[in-house]
Amino acid sequence: MSARRDFWSIYREALPILVIALGGGLFAGLVLEEILESVERFPGLLVMIPVFLATRGNVYGALGGRISSGLHQGLLEPRFEWNDRLANAVLASFINGIGISIVIGFITWIALLLLGWSVAALYELVGIMLVAGTLTSVVMIVGLLVLIFIFYRFGFDPDNLVGPIVTTLGDIFGMIFMLFAIGLVEVLI
């Protein structure tokens, strides 16, 4: 295949998902507007949001890369059946996603204390991150697998799709579940 044909193939596959990602990012921004009302109640919340969204991309981008490589190498089939490689990658991503969420809450609390800034209670920040991280992890894993498998069956190269899919799912559901977690922690505390 020529370089020009490769370019247009990648562009043709990635453009629709990038347009969807744009819409998803705008939606996440609207949810952020709702979250801003809770900033006074939970000081430190805004510090955690960019880190939380970035780690969704890091953890689940790696999972998407493993899935993509497995499909290209013939180690995975694009269907839901037991596969040790896939199960191990999913489990590792799930544990990493939740674990890093808890670490974000803890480190944010410590950093703001050291800076002398106002900060919510440790259990509030960690609770918000735990709930948001757990729910987002489930949606990211299921959504990533479903979308990659569907697109792969239709002949799309998953390497062109993993980044925008992870970013979009992470932004949309990360913000929705962050808003949900804030509400849940407010009710429980």
Rosetta blueprint (number, residue, H / E / L):
1 M L
2 S L
3 A H
4 R H
5 R H
6 D H
7 F H
8 W H
9 S H
10 I H
11 Y H
12 R H
13 E H
14 A H
15 L H
16 P H
17 I H
18 L H
19 V H
20 I H
21 A H
22 L H
23 G H
24 G H
25 G H
26 L H
27 F H
28 A H
29 G H
30 L H
31 V H
32 L H
33 E H
34 E H
35 I H
36 L H
37 E H
38 S H
39 V L
40 E L
41 R L
42 F L
43 P L
44 G L
45 L H
46 L H
47 V H
48 M H
49 I H
50 P H
51 V H
52 F H
53 L H
54 A H
55 T H
56 R H
57 G H
58 N H
59 V H
60 Y H
61 G H
62 A H
63 L H
64 G H
65 G H
66 R H
67 I H
68 S H
69 S H
70 G H
71 L H
72 H H
73 Q H
74 G L
75 L L
76 L L
77 E L
78 P L
79 R L
80 F L
81 E L
82 W L
83 N L
84 D H
85 R H
86 L H
87 A H
88 N H
89 A H
90 V H
91 L H
92 A H
93 S H
94 F H
95 I H
96 N H
97 G H
98 I H
99 G H
100 I H
101 S H
102 I H
103 V H
104 I H
105 G H
106 F H
107 I H
108 T H
109 W H
110 I H
111 A H
112 L H
113 L H
114 L H
115 L H
116 G L
117 W L
118 S L
119 V L
120 A L
121 A L
122 L H
123 Y H
124 E H
125 L H
126 V H
127 G H
128 I H
129 M H
130 L H
131 V H
132 A H
133 G H
134 T H
135 L H
136 T H
137 S H
138 V H
139 V H
140 M H
141 I H
142 V H
143 G H
144 L H
145 L H
146 V H
147 L H
148 I H
149 F H
150 I H
151 F H
152 Y H
153 R H
154 F L
155 G L
156 F L
157 D L
158 P H
159 D H
160 N H
161 L L
162 V H
163 G H
164 P H
165 I H
166 V H
167 T H
168 T H
169 L H
170 G H
171 D H
172 I H
173 F H
174 G H
175 M H
176 I H
177 F H
178 M H
179 L H
180 F H
181 A H
182 I H
183 G H
184 L H
185 V H
186 E H
187 V H
188 L H
189 I L
